[in-house]
Amino acid sequence: MKRLALTLALVVVFCAEGAFAAPKKGTMTDARDGESYQTVGIGKQIWMAENLKVKTEGSWCYEDKETNCQKYGRLYNWDAAKVACPVGWHLPSKEEFEILLKFVGGVQENAWKWENAGKMLKSTNGWNEYGGKDGNGTDAFGFSALPAGYRNRSGDFYYGGLSADFWSSTEDYSGAYYMNLRYSDVTALLGLSNKNLWVSVRCVKD
């Protein structure tokens, strides 16, 4: 009986920590254009579970195709990304991304690399294979990251199907931090990028 009681107590603790909790899903509507988004609670944060689609100055569809905007959301340069989220939501800071990566089980290898977090955040389909291996993730927490690729300052598009990149609001020197997920491994990276790239935006609730 003592062993059973201890086991039950441990289960209660783990559930309280969210280890076995199913993703807390919901929806929100952007009043600016009427676009609805899936949302998900991950730890104490509430994230959009889809990339932002609102059309603003400084945003593009991948390869200039509207169908890619519907699938992947729009790509934004950093200046556009800073003000793109709807009222009640905001562009996440580097620290908020770090909280996310830690909660989903990422192991911080160094200042910019989080082992295993990419696998947890990537969607279960839509990612290219790598070396004959499935590039998709487990989407264990409902973040559902899709490989939207990016646009460079020359107007060229790269890595659709291969890479997901998300702006943070945190800048350093002449760059800004962003989160990167790749088809070829299970890590998540938090690095600095030139502000004149166009990448995806995920908003987090205020």
FENWOMO-V980562 format. One record per pair of residues at least 6 apart in sequence whose C-alpha atoms are under 8 Angstrom apart, sorted by the first residue. I is the first residue (numbers start at 1). J is the second residue. If there is no record, write none. Layout:
# FENWOMO-V980562
I J
I J
This chain:
# FENWOMO-V980562
14 20
15 21
18 43
22 141
23 40
23 41
23 42
23 141
23 142
24 40
24 41
24 42
25 38
25 39
25 40
25 41
25 142
26 38
26 39
26 40
27 36
27 37
27 38
27 39
28 36
28 37
28 38
28 39
29 35
29 36
29 37
30 36
30 37
30 86
31 86
32 54
32 86
33 54
35 53
35 54
37 48
37 49
37 50
38 48
38 49
38 50
39 46
39 47
39 48
39 49
39 50
40 46
40 47
40 48
40 49
40 141
40 142
40 143
41 47
42 100
42 103
42 141
43 100
43 103
45 100
45 204
45 205
46 204
46 205
47 143
47 202
47 203
47 204
47 205
48 143
48 202
48 203
48 204
49 142
49 143
49 144
49 145
49 202
50 72
50 73
50 143
50 144
50 145
50 202
51 72
51 73
51 74
51 200
51 201
51 202
52 73
52 74
52 85
52 200
52 201
52 202
52 203
53 69
53 70
53 73
53 74
54 74
54 84
55 74
56 80
56 84
57 80
58 76
58 77
58 79
58 80
59 74
59 75
59 76
59 77
59 80
59 198
60 69
60 74
60 75
60 76
60 198
61 68
61 69
61 73
61 74
61 75
62 68
62 69
62 74
62 75
62 148
62 149
62 150
62 151
62 157
62 160
63 156
63 157
68 74
72 146
72 147
72 148
73 148
73 200
74 199
74 200
74 201
75 150
75 151
75 198
75 199
75 200
75 201
76 197
76 198
76 199
76 200
76 201
77 195
77 196
77 197
77 198
77 199
78 167
78 176
78 195
78 196
78 197
78 198
79 195
81 91
81 167
81 201
82 90
82 91
82 169
83 90
83 91
84 91
85 91
85 203
88 205
88 206
89 203
89 204
89 205
89 206
90 203
90 204
90 205
90 206
91 167
91 168
91 169
91 201
91 202
91 203
91 204
92 167
92 168
92 169
92 202
92 203
92 204
93 168
93 169
93 170
94 168
94 169
94 170
94 177
94 178
94 190
97 168
97 179
101 114
101 117
101 188
102 108
102 117
104 117
104 120
104 121
104 141
105 116
105 117
105 120
106 114
106 115
106 116
106 117
106 118
106 187
107 114
107 115
107 116
107 117
108 114
108 115
109 115
111 190
112 189
112 190
112 191
113 187
113 188
113 189
113 190
114 187
114 188
114 189
115 186
115 187
115 188
116 186
116 187
116 188
117 186
117 187
117 188
118 137
118 181
118 182
118 185
118 186
118 187
118 188
119 136
119 137
119 138
119 139
119 185
119 186
119 187
120 137
120 138
120 139
120 140
120 141
121 137
121 138
121 139
121 140
121 141
121 142
121 143
121 144
121 145
122 136
122 137
122 138
122 139
122 143
122 144
122 145
122 146
122 181
123 136
123 137
123 138
123 139
123 143
123 144
123 145
123 146
124 136
124 137
124 138
124 139
124 144
125 136
125 137
126 136
126 146
126 147
126 161
127 134
127 135
127 136
127 146
127 147
127 161
127 162
127 183
128 134
128 135
128 136
128 161
128 162
128 183
129 135
129 136
129 183
129 184
130 183
130 184
135 183
135 184
135 185
136 183
137 186
139 145
145 164
146 161
146 163
146 164
147 159
147 160
147 161
147 162
147 163
147 164
147 165
147 182
147 183
148 159
148 160
148 161
148 162
148 163
148 164
148 165
148 199
148 200
149 157
149 158
149 159
149 160
149 161
149 162
149 163
149 164
149 165
149 199
150 157
150 158
150 159
150 160
150 165
150 197
150 198
150 199
150 200
151 157
151 158
151 197
151 198
151 199
152 196
152 197
152 198
153 196
153 197
153 198
161 183
162 182
162 183
162 184
163 180
163 181
163 182
163 183
164 180
164 181
164 182
164 200
165 178
165 179
165 180
165 181
165 199
165 200
166 178
166 179
166 180
166 199
166 200
166 201
166 202
167 176
167 177
167 178
167 179
167 199
167 200
167 201
167 202
168 176
168 177
168 178
168 179
169 176
169 177
170 176
170 177
171 177
172 192
174 194
174 195
175 192
175 193
175 194
175 195
176 192
176 193
176 194
176 195
177 190
177 191
177 192
177 193
178 190
178 191
178 192
178 193
179 188
179 189
179 190
179 191
180 188
180 189
180 190
180 191
181 187
181 188
181 189
182 188
